[in-house]
Amino acid sequence: MAKLWGGRFSKATDTQVDDFNSSIRFDARMYAQDIEGSQAHARMLGKQGIIPEADAALIVKTLGEIRQDIEDGKVEFLIDAEDIHMNIETILISRIGNVGKRLHTGRSRNDQVALDIRMYLRHEIDTIQAEVKALRTTLLSLASEHLATIMPGYTHLQKAQPITLAHHLMAYYEMFHRDGSRLDDCRKRLNIMPLGSGALAGTTYPLDRDFVAEQLNFDGITQNSLDGVSDRDFVCELAFDLSLIMTHLSRFSEEIILWSSHEFSFIDLDDAYSTGSSIMPQKKNPDVAELVRGKTGRVYGSLSGLLTMLKGLPLAYNKDMQEDKEQIFDAIDTVKMCLPVFRNMIATMTVRKDRMLSGAKGGFTNATDVADYLVKHGLPFRDAHSVVGRMVAYCIEKDTVIDALSMEEMQEFSPLIQEDIYDAISLTTCVNERKLVGGPAMETMQNIIKRYQNEDAEA
Ligand code: ARG
């Protein structure tokens, strides 16, 4: 096939080079954005009198038909037409001849691809944003069910203080809330229209860049043509945002894996969201959580690949930049796959409240509250800390817990201790007295859940 840029060449491209150079295998997915962008460009060319209005109208109409044919599976893209931009232009020219040849006036593939990728990523951000929100909704409803489900909170994976499952789940809510706002930020920065940058130095045609931006729902136009064609910051930014979503999913997955182990038995994953072993008949494995944790690595790989691809590039466009697509597309596909399956896995798991409660009862999770009891009765905190430390050592020796000590035993450690201590250090008191904003108390959690429910309903 003759190349659209073939004029100055006397030989055909080597087929191996065609194969190597071509991006159609992966950039075909931007066909809708390419067509919408070209339609807006053509309308603008017609409006500005750069090409005849009738030609612009025919281009717009034919591009619409090509889009329909692509969606009906009637179009076969060609490797030697290199990329989605030239494939569509080639089809256009094959259908309307000379009129089609006017489309690329005042435009370069460099600003065209910069436009298409922005529009494509914008669309994908909206899809991922909806998935992140759906996960947050699941977390809110799970948390509402588990306001009183006491479990041990950990630091260093050692039992620390009692919390509730609602509190734990809502910690993840906060992360996914930030992830949502990061995606919003990224969308704002990428939603700037680059057409008019030309190959690198703008163009002499009187393009109406604002008109194109408006038609394509951009918030503004790029201010430097070199940057307009060579900026891929937004691709890196999105890859980072996706990496952090995966970090959060991966940390959560790690907990799901621990919690579903025999040793913890805090949860049972639904049969539909776990898998068996081909040799050990008893096994029920948390494969979904493990795969989410595992796939996190490939999303980080995309981020690191993108940054590395860009770091040595002189201005403006370089072909290296074609490599942005597979990286970011893979990261997007991975996150889009992980979010819903993870959400359904946690929505269907069974929580073993008894196991969580007995977990919270061991490990002296109320030791801080015993110290706080003594402080409230006048002892300086450091002295209280040391008194309770001795109580814990005594309990370990006797293989018991602080709550089970008799009044006489307690008072051996401090005469300040009275009968009311048993109530003061019960797990329910420990949790519900932590009612400062941010704490696990039932009332506090209910307030924050309600606030987020309203916020998400309004958004
Ligand atoms: N397929 C190319 C890319 O993805 C499009 C831009 C090519 N421009 C060029 N002058 N080779 O980056």
Residues whose N, C-alpha, C, O or C-beta is under 5 A from the ligand:
A	BS01	LIG	S23 D83 R109 N110 V113 M321 Q322
